[in-house]
Amino acid sequence: MTASYVLTPLSPLPVLRLTLLCGWCSLMAGIFLWSVHPIAYDSWHIAPVLISLLWFSGPLVAFAISAGALIMDQPASRLMKRAVAVHFGVSLAVGLVVSVTDQISPAIWLFLLLAALVDLPILALAPGWIDSPRAVKLLHMVVASSVAGPIAALFLWSALNIKIVEWRALAVAGSHPYCVQVPKDYLGQYKAVTQRAELAGLRMRTPFTNGGGSTDYQFAFHAVLVVRNDGKDRLYNWSYFAQSFVPVSDSAIKGLTLRADCEPMVAFFDVVNH
């Protein structure tokens, strides 16, 4: 006598619960973009923030659906594909409008490219090409990790940047007194670092300012290392590209009226956060 097994299809995720989950993820993304957006003088430039949120919302929605499907152990690949298809279409339309009107910096196109790297594989694979429960679950795992991974890596890099800046400052200063200063405002003024958190990658950035025209300007470096050698202060600016402090040219010092706004000492980082 042989036993027969009947496979009961799994029900899809509740639409309302899924919608609330996606809305929460989009809200968190909006708060994140609002907090790290580099154009932060007077008032926020809402258009770049909203467009960036639109283009990032596709991967975030896919992540929310995949995370919900994995947590509840229920398939949601078809719903994910429909949601991502709508997002991709809207993003493409907005991208064309932005391209024609030239309202957004070309750097914003990088956001669209990153979003497309998540959108396109989902549209190509889910579902249709894959329909087995194991393959669908694998797809959800790949989508969740592909979105959560870079976000986690971004925050990890931001935290590691604190120690990298500290090590590089010590390497450049050697045994000489030194200090590190960061922008105080949007007009090129600096202040001494008082907390190591000020050296985090997401926080240590060059602010923009605007004189009322159509162009944004930068009057400050990400951070400036001041090294006192033989009674003279030598200035170095932080370069993310070089991942080190590089000497500031005399012309830049004169043009930016750059000076030491912190007091060099032998063990500067020992007194930070104390």
C-alpha positions, -999 to 999 in steps of 0.1 A, spaced: 0 0 0 15 33 -10 8 66 5 -1 95 -17 9 131 -10 -11 161 -21 8 193 -23 -14 223 -14 -4 255 -30 8 283 -7 -14 314 -5 2 347 -16 11 373 9 -17 396 22 -17 427 -1 -25 451 27 2 438 50 27 439 21 17 474 11 23 486 47 57 469 47 67 485 14 55 519 26 75 516 58 107 507 39 101 537 15 96 560 45 129 548 61 147 553 28 133 588 25 145 596 60 179 582 52 183 601 19 170 633 36 197 629 63 227 623 40 218 644 10 248 667 4 229 698 -6 219 710 29 221 748 29 191 770 39 166 744 28 167 710 12 165 705 -25 134 684 -25 134 675 -62 167 655 -61 157 638 -29 123 627 -42 137 615 -75 164 596 -57 138 580 -35 117 571 -65 146 553 -82 157 536 -50 121 526 -41 121 497 -66 149 478 -50 134 486 -16 100 474 -25 116 442 -39 135 438 -7 104 443 14 84 417 -6 113 392 -6 119 397 31 82 393 39 80 362 17 110 346 35 98 355 69 63 342 63 75 313 41 50 322 13 57 329 -24 54 365 -36 74 365 -68 45 374 -91 35 404 -69 71 414 -68 74 413 -105 43 434 -110 55 460 -84 90 462 -99 75 465 -135 54 495 -124 85 510 -107 107 505 -137 82 521 -160 77 551 -138 114 555 -133 121 553 -170 94 580 -177 108 602 -150 143 596 -163 133 607 -198 117 639 -184 148 647 -164 170 641 -194 150 664 -216 145 692 -190 181 688 -176 169 696 -141 190 671 -122 228 666 -119 242 639 -141 254 621 -109 217 613 -102 218 589 -132 240 567 -111 210 561 -88 189 550 -118 216 526 -129 219 511 -94 181 507 -93 180 491 -128 206 465 -117 179 452 -93 148 459 -114 160 442 -147 170 408 -132 137 406 -114 117 414 -145 137 388 -164 135 360 -139 104 363 -117 82 344 -125 79 326 -158 114 315 -162 113 301 -127 82 287 -110 94 260 -86 91 268 -49 128 263 -44 138 286 -72 114 313 -61 127 311 -26 162 314 -39 152 344 -59 138 361 -28 170 353 -10 191 368 -38 170 400 -40 170 405 -2 208 400 1 215 422 -30 197 451 -15 206 446 22 242 438 14 252 471 -2 233 491 25 251 472 52 284 477 34 277 514 31 272 518 69 302 495 76 324 517 53 311 548 71 321 534 105 355 521 92 363 555 77 367 569 113 397 546 120 411 550 85 412 588 89 428 585 123 455 561 110 463 583 80 465 614 102 489 597 125 510 584 96 513 619 80 519 638 113 545 613 127 558 627 160 547 663 153 517 680 169 486 677 148 448 682 148 419 676 125 392 701 116 360 696 97 336 721 80 317 743 105 293 759 80 289 763 42 312 793 38 346 775 43 349 779 81 361 750 101 360 736 137 381 711 155 369 675 156 354 669 191 338 635 184 351 606 164 316 603 148 324 634 129 349 614 108 323 588 97 321 585 59 284 595 56 290 625 78 324 638 67 315 653 34 320 686 16 290 709 20 276 729 -9 266 765 -8 248 788 -33 250 825 -38 216 828 -52 225 817 -87 219 785 -105 253 769 -96 263 752 -63 298 758 -50 321 741 -25 343 762 -3 356 736 21 373 702 22 359 670 37 385 674 65 418 692 70 448 679 89 470 705 105 505 695 113 528 719 132 564 714 121 592 738 133 566 764 144 548 764 110 514 748 103 512 725 73 478 718 59 465 686 43 430 679 30 413 645 31 409 628 -3 385 599 -5 400 590 -39 435 586 -24 422 575 10 447 597 27 456 633 35 472 652 7 491 685 9 470 716 2 486 738 -25 496 774 -17 471 787 -43 443 767 -27 452 780 8 451 816 -5 420 812 -26 400 796 2 417 816 30 424 783 47 439 784 81 442 763 112 410 765 133 422 738 157 452 737 181 477 710 172 488 687 200 510 655 201 481 632 210 451 649 195 429 618 191 435 608 227 415 638 239 387 634 213 355 621 230 371 628 264 
